[in-house]
Amino acid sequence: MTLKTTLKLSAAAASLAILAGCASSGALEEVRTTAESAQADAAEARSIATEARNTANQAQSQAERALQISQKNREEMNRMFERTMRK
């Protein structure tokens, strides 16, 4: 369940409980439980997003390093080819 969906469901549940005018302790507890669940889901989503961002940053760094090595190797191959052509 996405963060937006969870928050929408929490807001809808809270609205229904208020609009029904039935402020029983059971209904309030259900709304509280739903809100706590939404907060837990949001915290988990934030944690997963942070981990994904860190992984993406690491992959980008490795890709940039691989590109540098590739360019260095290409330059060396071109120099070798030029030396061979001069002989």
C-alpha positions as CSV (number, residue, x, y, z in Angstrom):
1,M,0.0,0.0,0.0
2,T,1.4,3.4,-0.9
3,L,1.9,6.3,1.4
4,K,-0.8,8.4,-0.3
5,T,-3.3,5.6,-0.3
6,T,-2.7,4.9,3.3
7,L,-3.0,8.5,4.3
8,K,-6.2,8.8,2.2
9,L,-7.7,5.8,3.9
10,S,-6.8,7.2,7.3
11,A,-8.4,10.5,6.5
12,A,-11.5,8.8,5.1
13,A,-11.8,6.6,8.2
14,A,-11.4,9.6,10.5
15,S,-14.0,11.6,8.5
16,L,-16.5,8.8,8.6
17,A,-16.1,8.4,12.4
18,I,-16.6,12.1,12.9
19,L,-19.5,12.5,10.5
20,A,-21.3,9.5,11.9
21,G,-21.6,11.3,15.2
22,C,-20.9,8.0,16.8
23,A,-17.9,8.9,18.9
24,S,-17.8,5.5,20.7
25,S,-14.5,4.5,22.1
26,G,-14.4,1.5,19.7
27,A,-14.6,3.8,16.7
28,L,-12.0,6.2,18.0
29,E,-9.7,3.3,18.8
30,E,-10.1,2.0,15.2
31,V,-9.3,5.5,13.8
32,R,-6.3,5.7,16.1
33,T,-5.1,2.3,15.0
34,T,-5.5,3.2,11.4
35,A,-3.5,6.4,11.9
36,E,-0.7,4.6,13.7
37,S,-0.6,2.0,10.9
38,A,-0.4,4.8,8.3
39,Q,2.5,6.4,10.3
40,A,4.3,3.1,10.4
41,D,3.8,2.6,6.7
42,A,5.0,6.1,6.0
43,A,8.1,5.5,8.1
44,E,8.8,2.2,6.3
45,A,8.3,3.9,2.9
46,R,10.7,6.7,3.9
47,S,13.3,4.1,5.0
48,I,13.0,2.1,1.7
49,A,13.3,5.3,-0.3
50,T,16.4,6.4,1.5
51,E,18.0,3.0,1.0
52,A,17.0,3.1,-2.7
53,R,18.5,6.5,-3.1
54,N,21.8,5.4,-1.5
55,T,21.9,2.3,-3.7
56,A,21.3,4.5,-6.8
57,N,24.0,7.0,-5.8
58,Q,26.5,4.1,-5.3
59,A,25.5,2.7,-8.7
60,Q,26.0,6.1,-10.3
61,S,29.5,6.4,-8.8
62,Q,30.5,3.0,-10.0
63,A,29.1,3.8,-13.5
64,E,31.1,7.0,-13.6
65,R,34.3,5.2,-12.5
66,A,33.7,2.5,-15.2
67,L,33.2,5.3,-17.8
68,Q,36.5,6.9,-16.8
69,I,38.3,3.6,-17.1
70,S,36.7,2.9,-20.4
71,Q,37.8,6.3,-21.8
72,K,41.3,5.8,-20.5
73,N,41.5,2.3,-22.1
74,R,40.2,3.8,-25.4
75,E,42.8,6.5,-25.4
76,E,45.6,3.9,-24.7
77,M,44.3,1.7,-27.6
78,N,44.2,4.7,-29.9
79,R,47.8,5.5,-29.0
80,M,48.9,1.9,-29.6
81,F,47.1,1.9,-32.9
82,E,48.8,5.2,-34.0
83,R,52.2,3.8,-33.0
84,T,51.6,0.7,-35.0
85,M,50.5,2.7,-38.0
86,R,53.7,4.8,-37.9
87,K,56.0,1.8,-38.1
